[in-house]
């Protein structure tokens, strides 16, 4: 794959911001899936640890590739 593209969040129950934030928390701070679940619950989003695991498997490589590069995509995927 030569170019980086934004991941497609179509068909997911939660908005892309929630998904991206969960994946970001998991990889950025080396948290467990249950830790991410608890943090999201504190913020009012009821997300199961299994959902965080599946999102990390699906979107983790996209996040890792984007965050390791200096492209604008890496800055767009990181919340904040």
C-alpha positions in Angstrom: 0.0 0.0 0.0 1.7 3.2 -1.2 -0.6 5.8 0.2 -2.2 6.2 3.6 -5.9 6.5 3.7 -8.3 7.3 6.5 -9.9 4.2 7.9 -13.6 3.7 7.2 -15.8 3.7 10.3 -19.0 3.1 8.3 -21.3 0.6 9.8 -20.1 1.0 13.4 -22.4 1.9 16.3 -20.1 4.5 17.8 -19.0 7.7 16.0 -15.5 7.7 14.6 -14.2 10.0 17.3 -15.0 7.4 20.0 -13.4 4.6 18.0 -10.3 6.6 17.3 -10.0 7.7 20.9 -10.3 4.2 22.2 -7.6 2.9 19.8 -5.4 5.9 20.6 -5.7 5.3 24.4 -4.9 1.6 24.0 -1.8 2.1 21.9 -0.5 5.4 23.2 -0.6 4.5 26.9 -0.3 0.7 26.7 -3.5 0.2 28.6 -5.5 -3.0 28.9 -8.8 -3.3 27.0 -10.6 -3.2 30.4 -8.7 0.0 31.3 -9.9 1.7 28.1 -13.4 0.4 28.8 -13.3 2.1 32.3 -11.9 5.3 31.0 -14.6 5.5 28.3 -17.3 4.7 30.9 -16.1 7.6 33.0 -16.6 9.8 29.9 -20.1 8.5 29.4 -19.5 6.0 26.6 -20.4 2.4 27.4 -18.0 0.4 25.3 -17.1 -3.2 26.1 -13.5 -4.3 26.4 -14.2 -6.8 23.6 -15.3 -4.0 21.3 -12.1 -2.1 22.1 -10.1 -5.3 21.3 -11.9 -5.7 17.9 -11.3 -2.0 17.1 -7.7 -2.3 18.0 -7.3 -5.3 15.7 -9.1 -3.6 12.9 -7.8 0.0 13.2 -4.6 -0.4 15.1 -2.4 -0.9 12.1 -3.8 2.2 10.4 -3.3 4.2 13.6 0.3 2.9 14.1 1.2 3.6 10.5 -0.3 7.1 10.6 1.2 8.1 14.0 4.7 6.9 13.1 4.8 9.0 9.9 5.0 12.7 9.8 2.0 13.0 7.4 -1.0 15.1 8.2 -3.0 11.9 8.5 -1.1 11.0 11.7 -2.1 14.3 13.2 -5.8 13.8 12.2 -6.1 10.3 13.7 -4.7 11.4 17.1 -7.6 12.9 19.2 -7.4 16.3 20.7 
